Amino acid sequence: VIDAATGTFRVTVEIGGGDKPLKPGMFARIDVVHDTRSDVLLVPTQAVIAEDSRTSVFVIRDGVAERRDVRVGYRDNGRVEIAAGLADGDIVVVTGQAALRNDSQVQVIEGSTAQEIAS
């Protein structure tokens, strides 16, 4: 159970596999994996635009920018899961969205501000 005041919770951990004994005062950094998902679409965190209650990304289609609403899931290591709103193969703008408007003409330059999304 997570303590609402501190955001912490108690865990019991078994540490094995080491040839050196544990000593008082030692500490460890761990990741608690509470769920895993496979075959999901991920985009870099900086590609997602969050305004008010709207979450969206810019997708490039036929040389035109299209702002598309998305539903996000888990966030981890600089990436965001896209639960709805994108398809495998969509090209998403990763940087420069502040100057971009819906229906703007764009030219995708290899290795620049767009990234093809694959699961």
N, C-alpha and C positions, 0 to 999 in steps of 0.2 A: 504494500500500500504506500503510495507516495504522500509524503507529508506536505500538505498544501502551503504551509508557511515557508518551508525551506526548499521545496522541490527535490528533496532527497528521499531515499528509501534504503532499507537495510537488506543486505544480501549476504549469503554465505558462499565463500569461494574456496574451492580446492585447488591448490597450486602444486603441480607435480612436474616431473620431467627434468628438474634441475639437479645438478650434482652438489650444489652448495646449500647448506641448511639456511632456513629463514632466521633472521635475527630481529629482536625488538627494534622498532623504529623504521623498519623497511616499509616501503610503500610500492604500489603498482598502479599503473594506468590501465584500465580495461574498457572494452566496449561491450555493452549489453545489447545483444541482438534479440529484439523482441518479436521481430517478424521479418520474413524474407519474401521477395517476390521475383519471379522470373518472367522473361518476355514482356518487359514494360518499356515504354518510351521514356527516355531521359533527355533533358536539355540542360545546358549550363544555367546556373542560377541567374546570371546576368541577362539571359535572354527573356526572362519573365518580367512582365510589367504588371505591377499591382497598384491599382488606383481605386480608392474607396472600396467597394465590395466586388470590383471587377478584376479578374486575373486574365491576362492575355499575352500573346506573342505575335510578332510579325512574321508572316509566311510569304515567301516569294513564289508567285505563280505567273508564268509567262511574262517575266520581266516587270511585274507589278506587285507592289507591297500590299498585303491584305492583313489587316489586324484581325486576329482570330481569338475569340474567348476560349479559354481552356480551364479544365478543372485539374488542380494539382494534387499530388499525393505526398509521399515521403520526400524529405530533403536530406541529402547526405553528401559530404565531400565535394561541395561546389556544384552539385547536380540536383535537379528537381524531377520527380516522376510526373509525367503527364497522364492523368487517368482518363481524360476525355478531351476531344477538340483537335487532336493531331492524328495524322496517319503515318505509318512507316514510309519513309522516303520524302516527306515534306522537308522543304528547305527553310530553316528558321534563322532570322537575323539575330546575331549574338551581341553585337555592339552597334551603337549609333541610332538606337530607337528614338531617342529624344528629338532628333531632327526629322524623323520619318513620319509621314502621314499616310492614312489609308488611301489606296489607289495611286500612290506615288510611283512614277516610273523608276526602276532601279536596274543597275547592271551588276550582275554577280561576277566578281573577280575571284578567280581560283585562290583558295586559301585566305580569303579576306574576312568579311563580317557575317558570312552566312555559313551554316553548318547543316549538312544533310542528317536527318534524324533517322536512326535505325534502331530496332529493338534488339 
